[in-house]
Amino acid sequence: MAAGAPRVFVSHISGVAVFDPNGDQVGRVRDVVAMLRVGGRPPRVLGLVVEVVSRRRIFLPMTRVTGVESGQVITTGVVNMRRFEQRPTETLVYGELFDRRVRLTGTDEEVTVLDVSITQLPARRDWEIDKVFVRRGKGGALRRKGETLTVEWSAVTGFSLEEHGQGAANLLATFERLRPADLANVLHHLSPKRRAEVAAALDDDRLADVLEELPEDDQIEILGKLKEERAADVLEAMDPDDAADLLSELPEEEMERLLTLMRPDEAADVRRLMAYEELSAGGLMTTEPIVLRPDATVADALARVRNPDLSPALAAQVYVCRPPDETPTGKYLGTVHFQRLLRDPPFTLVGALTDTELRPLPPDTPLPAVTSYLATYNLIAVPVVDESGSLLGAVTVDDVLDHLLPDDWRETELHHGAFGIDLQGGGP
C-alpha cells in the first residue's frame, strides 16, 4: 500500500483499471472477495473480481496486488485467466454487503451499510476489512437523510446472518453509469437472491433495457420474481419484439395473464409480433419505427430522429406512409435516410425526398433472406410491409445479429472481446 493511503473504501475502486507490471491494462475491478471470520474478527480480503476485456470475470489474489493508488490497481506476476467461481465460504462485498442492515453492538440500533474500507496489515501482504460506513435508520429510497458514521468492524453485528429484503440503492449507485449491456453482465454474475433485489430496485425503463441484454434464463427468472403488475409495466417498457420473444418462452397461462395486464395498445403490438414465425421478418421486426406522413417536413423528421430513446439503427431512417402514422399504417410510400435529411432545407417535405427504390420485405421473409438483403444493399434496417401495402414495422441489423449468433452468445467469453476492443468503459 502506498504511503499516505492506509485505507481504501471499496466503492472507490469500483470500475478502477487493473494494470500489470508492464503498464498494460488487465481489466477493471468489479467486486471484492472477502471471507467472514468468527469471534468478531475483521474479514480477510482474499482478492478482487476483475473483468477482463473478453468480459470473463477472473480472480486476482490480494497477494498479487502491489498498489491501490491514483485510481488504479497494480498487480504483479502472471494473472490466472480461469473464470472466477464464488466458493461457499466467500462473500462478495459489492454484491452482498452493500445495503445490508446490521446493528451497532453498543446500542443495538439498526443501521444500513453504505460502504466498507479495506486496509493492508503492517509488514504483511494480507488485507482485511477494518471499518464500516453506515447510515442510521432504515434503508430505502425515501429515507436517505439519516446520520452517517464510520465505525470499526467489531462495532457492528449481523453480517453473518442471511439478509432478507436487502436493499440495493448503494450497489446501484456504484454501477449507475454502466450501459445496459454492462449492467446486465453485473446482474448475471450476482446470486439469484441479490439479482432479484437489484432488479426490484431498478426503475421500469432501466430494468427493461437491462432485461433486453440478459440471457433468456435470467430474463425469465427476474420476470418471475416481480409482481405481475410490475412485470407487465416492464414488458411495456421493452421493445415490442424483445417483449414478444420473452413472453413466448413463458407458459401460455402466465403469458396470457401478463398480456391482459399490459395496456391494450402495447399488448396488441406484442400479440401481432407473436403471430409470426420467430425467424421471419415479421417475428424479427420492431413495430415502433419512425413513421411520418408525406406532408411532414425535414424539421419534423429530424426532431423525431433526435429522440434519445431510439436505437441508432431505428434513427437512421424514417418511413413515409399515408395516415395513420403508426403501425400498422396506411399505404407505405418509401423511406428517407438520415443523410438525405441533413442535405435538404428544414422546410422541405419528406414526401419529395422519399426513396421508392428500396423494396420492402413481406413479413414471412425467412431470416437468411433478411440477412442477405441487408448485406446486399448495405442497410441497417429494412421496412416490413403486408400484402395490402401497409407498413407493419422494420427489421434492424441488431435484431438479425441476435438470431445469427449462438444462443449463449451473451454468456460466452467472446462476448465483446473477440476483436480486442476495451468495452469496459472509460480510459485507464
Buried (B, 14 or more C-beta within 10 A) or exposed (E): BEEEEEEBBBBEBBBBBBBBEEEEBBBBBBBBBBBBEEEEEBBBBBBBBBBBBBBBBBBBBBBBBBBBBEEBBBBEEEBEEEEBEBEEEBBBBBBBBBBBBBBBBEEEEBBBBBBBBBBBEEEEEBBBBBBBBBBBBEBEEEEEEBEBEBBEBEBBEBBEEEBEEBBBBBBBBBBEEBEBBBBBBBBBBBEEBBBBBBBBBBEBBBBBBBBBBBBEEBBBBBBEBBEBEBBBBBBBBBBBBBBBBBBBEBEEEBBEBBBEBBEEEBBBBBBBBBEBBBEBBBBBBBBBBBBBBBEBBBEBBBEBBEEEEBBEBBBBBBBBBBEEBBBBBBEBBBBBBBEBBEEBEEEBBBBEBBEEEBEBBBBBBEBEBBBEBBEEEEBBBBBBBBEEBBBBBBBBBBBBEBBEEEEEBBBBEEBBBEEEEBBBEEEE
